[in-house]
Every structure is written in C-alpha cells, then in structure tokens.
C-alpha cells in the first residue's frame, strides 16, 4: 500500500495505540536505559499500516532499523509503553 493512497488513518482509530517515530538519539537513550540492543526489540514491518501512516506524517520513508514507540492505554497501568524495531517487509 503506497503512503499516498492511504484513505483511512489507522492511527486515529480508538483501538489502535499511539505510534511515535523516535530520533536516533532517543532510540539510543531508550536502548541504553533498558540495557538492550536493537535486535532484541520486538519487530514491526515497514508494510505495517501504522508505519505507512508515520511515513506520510513525517514526509519521508522510515528506514529499516528505526525505533518506534507505541503507547497503549491501560485500565490498570494507565499507559503501557513498548518499543518496536522497524524491519523490511
């Protein structure tokens, strides 16, 4: 699905968590704080609709190896933050 052919912004749907593209500095700080390497992060594919919307919002392709912060609303924890590594596909 090409970013310019998107007719519905999935990130605006109530059931889809917030997605935020981290800068390289932010990603490195998160990895250092968590004591992890990029390859230890869960993955998200470049073809994921959320990534396609982020590409459209930022105006450029999101490269493989980028880190995305995902914020889910939780009744018990209020917020649950997860990080994903962008992979090809």
N, C-alpha and C positions, 0 to 999 in steps of 0.2 A: 504494500500500500504506500503510495507516494505521499509525502507530507502535504503537498499542495492539493491533494484530492481528499483530504480529510473533511468529512461532512458533519462529524459529531466529535466533540471534545470529550473523550472518556474521563479526563481528569476532573471534569465538572460534575460527574455522576456521584450521587451521595454514597454509593457503595465502594467507590474507588479511592484509595488513600492518596494523600498529597505526595507528589514526586518533586524532588529538588535536585538539580544537577549541581554537584559540588565542584568548586575550583580545585586545581591541583594542590594548592596549599591546604585547603580544607580537608581534602581526601587524605593527604599525608598526615595531618594532625589527628584525624579520626583513627587511622591505621596505627599510628604510634600510641595513641591513648589506649586502644584496645589490644595492643601487642600482637597485631595480625599483619599478614602480607595480603596483597591484592588477591592472590589466587585462593586464599582461604575464605573470601567473601562468597556468599550465595550469588548466583548469576542472574542476569536479566538480559534477554536478547535484544539486539538492535531493532528487530522486527516487532517488538512488543508495542502495542498501541500507545502506551504511556510514554515510551521513548520517542516515538514518532511525533507526539504532541510536543514534547520538550524540544525536539529539533525545530519544530515550527515556531515555538515561542522564542527560542534563542537565536533563530535565524541562521543556524549552521548545523551540519551533521554532528552527531555525538559520536566521538571516536570510541573504538574498542579499547577497553582499559579504563574508561571513565568510571567514576563512582557516583551513584545516585542514592540520595537519602529518601527513604519512604517513611512517612509519618501516618500511622494508623490511630484512629480514635478508639479508645478502650473504656468500657464502663468501669473497670476495676483499676486500671493504671492511668486513666485519663488520656495518656498518649503512649504509644509504643513506637520507637524509632528503630528502623532497620536500614541496613546499607546493602546495596547490590552493585556488583561489577558488571559493566556492560560488555557483552560478548557478541561475536558475529552471529548472524542467523536471522 
